[in-house]
Amino acid sequence: MMRKFFLIVAAAVMGGILPIQAQEQAEEFTVATLNVDGLPDSFLGISINPHGPGDKYTPEIADYLLQKDYDLVGFQENFNYYDRLFPPLEASYQHDECKGKISLSHFALPFPYDGINLIWHNGIEGEHMQSVRWDDSYGLYNHANDELTKKGFRRYDLTLVGGSKVVVYNGHWDASDDDDEAEGKDGPDRRVRLKQWIQLRDTILNHLDERPVIVMGDVIAI
C-alpha cells in the first residue's frame, strides 16, 4: 500500500541547512548506490585489482539488482565490465552513457572516464544529465591514484512513474591510501575531499528549487 509522506527539501550549507519548501509526496521509490569495482584485473601486465568481481562475477551484481528491483541505482567505478553489468538489466532499466574502459587504447593520462552511471526503472523519465569533473584532485601515482581517471559527479533531472520530479547527484570522491591514513599522511586527500564537497554543495545550491535532492555515490568522509 502506498503511504503518503513529507519531504523537506533542504541543502547543507557548512554549519546549517537552508530550508526551501516542505512538499507533500504521494509516491514511494527505492534508491541504491554501489561501487561495482570495475577496474581491470591487470594493466600493463601488472595485477591491480585481483579481488574485483571482474568479467566472471559482475553479472551476479546485475542478478542481485534485478532481485531487489530498485527504482534508481547509482554506480561508481563502472569502467571495464559494464558490458557484463548492463545487458541483464536493459529489459527493466534505462541508463546514461558509459564513457569508456581503462585500456592501452588511450595513452594520455588521466583516462577520460568518470566510471559513474545511473540506471532508472522503465517508466521513469530521464530528462537531463550533466557530467562534472572535480575542480581539485590529488594523487596520480600515489595517494590512491585518484588522478588516473576524471572523477567527479553527474547530475540528473528525473520524473518518477507517478509524476514526482527529483534531482539526483551521483559522485565519486577522492580516496585515501590505507598506509597513508595509518601513517597520518592523508592530509592532502582530506583537504581535496573538502574542496570536492564544497563544489558539490555550490552546484546543488545553484540549481536548487522545489524538487527533492538525492545525493548518492562512493562517499568518503572528510
N, C-alpha and C positions, 0 to 999 in steps of 0.2 A: 504494500500500500504506500502511496506517495504521501510524504509528510511535508507540510509547509515549514519553512524555517526562515530566519532573518540573517542576511549577510550585511555586516558593517564593512563598508568599503573604506579602507584606510591605508596609509603608506608610512613606513618608518622614516623618521626624519632625525636621525642621530640624536637620540635622547628623548624622543617623544613620538607621538603619532599625529598625523594630520587627518582629522575626520572629514570625510567628503559627504556622504549621504547614506542613510540607512535605507536599504532596499529589500522589500519582501520578495522572496523567490518561492515558486511553487514547483521547482524542478530539482530532482536529485541527480547527481552524476558522480562517477568514481574516477580517481586520478592515481597514477603510479609513476614513479621515476626510477630509472635503472641504468647504472653504468654497466654496459654489456661487455666491457673488457675486450674490445675488438682490435687491439693491437696485434700485429703479426707475430707468429710464433718466433720467427727469427728474421734478422735483417743483415745483409752482407755476410751471411754465414755465422752470425753471432746470435745465440739464443737470447731473446729479450723478453719473452713472455711465455715461458714454458708451462705455466699453470693456468693460462687463459682457456676459455671454452673452445676457441679455435673453430675449425671447419666442422669437426665432428659433433661438438656439443651445443653450438649456437642454435640449431633447430629446436633443442629442448627448451631454450628460453621462449621461443615462439609458442611451443606447445603449452607451456605454463601460462603464458599471457592469454592464450585462447581459452583455457580453462577458467581463468579469473574473469575474463570478459570485461576488462576495464574500459571506460569510455575514452580516456585520454592516457597516453603513456609517453613520457619523455625519455629519450635515450641519450647517453653520453659515451664517448669513445667508440662510436659506431663506425669504425674505419674499414677493416678488411673483410668482414664477414657479413655485411648487410645483405649480400645476395643469398645468404643462407638464413638470415633472420626474417626478411620481408615476405618471400613467396608464400609461406603458410598463412600469413596474416592478411594478404591482399584481398581475399574474398570478403573479409569483415571490416577492414580498415583502409583509410586513406593515409598518405604520408607526404611529407615535404621532400625536397631534393636532398640526395646524398652527394656530398662534394667529391669524394674520391678515396682511393686506397693509398696506404703508405707503401711505396714500392720504388724500384730503381728507375721507373719511367719518369720520375720527377727528381732532378738532381739538386735544384736550388733549395736552400733552407730559409725559412721554415716550409714544411709541406703546407700547401694552400687549402687545408681542410680543417673544419672545426669538430667533426665527429658528432655533431648534435643533430638529433631528429625528433620529430613528434609524430605519433600516429593518433588518429581520431576515428571513432566508430562511424561506420556508414550512417548517414542521416545527419551528422554534424557537418556544418559548413565551415571550411577554412577560407576566410575572406582575404587575409593579408598575412604575409610573413616577411620579417625583416631580420637579416643576419648582421650582427655587430661584433667586431673584434674588440678585445680589451685594449684600452689605450696603453696600459702598462703590464708587463710580464717580466719574469725573471728566470734565468737558468736555461742555457742552451745545451751544454754538455755536462751540466751538473744540476744540483738542486731540483731533482725530479724531472729535468729536461722539458719543462713546460713550453719553452720557446721553439721546440721542434715542430709544433703544429700551431695553427692560428686559433687558439682558444678564445672563447667569448660567450655570447648568448644569442638566442633567437627569440623574437617576439612574434606572437600570433594573435590575430583577431578571429575569434570563433563564435559561431552561433550554434547553440545546442539544439537537440531534437525538438524540445518544447518551446524554442524561440528565445531562451535566455542568452544574452551576449556576455562573453567573458574575454579577458585578455590574459594570455599565458606567456610567461618568460621561462625559458629553459636554458640553463647556463652550466658552464664547466669552469670552475675556479682553479687558480694555480695551486699546485700541491706542494708538499714538503717531503724531502728525503728522510726516511726513518733515522738514519745515522745523524743527519744534521739536527733533527729535533732532539735526539738523545744527547748530543754534544752542545746544545744551545746555540747552534749556528744557523737557525732557520729565521733569523730576524728579517733578512731581505724578502723571504717568502711571505711572512706575515704582513710586512708593510705593503707589498704588492696586492695581497688579497684585500686589505683595507681599501686601497685605491679602486679595486675592481667592484667592491660592494658599493662604494660611493658612486661610481659610474653607473651601476645598475639602478641605484636609488634615484639618481638625477634623471635617468631615462624614464623610469616609472612616473616620476612627478611631472615630467614634461608632457606625458601623454595621458595623464590621469583625467578620468571623467567618472560618470556614474557606474560604469561597468566594474564588476568584481575583478580583482587581480590575483592570479595564481603564480607563485614563484616556485619553480622546481629545478632540480639539477643535481649534479655532483657537488654538493655544497660542503665546503671546508670552513670551519670556524676561523675567525681571525686569531 
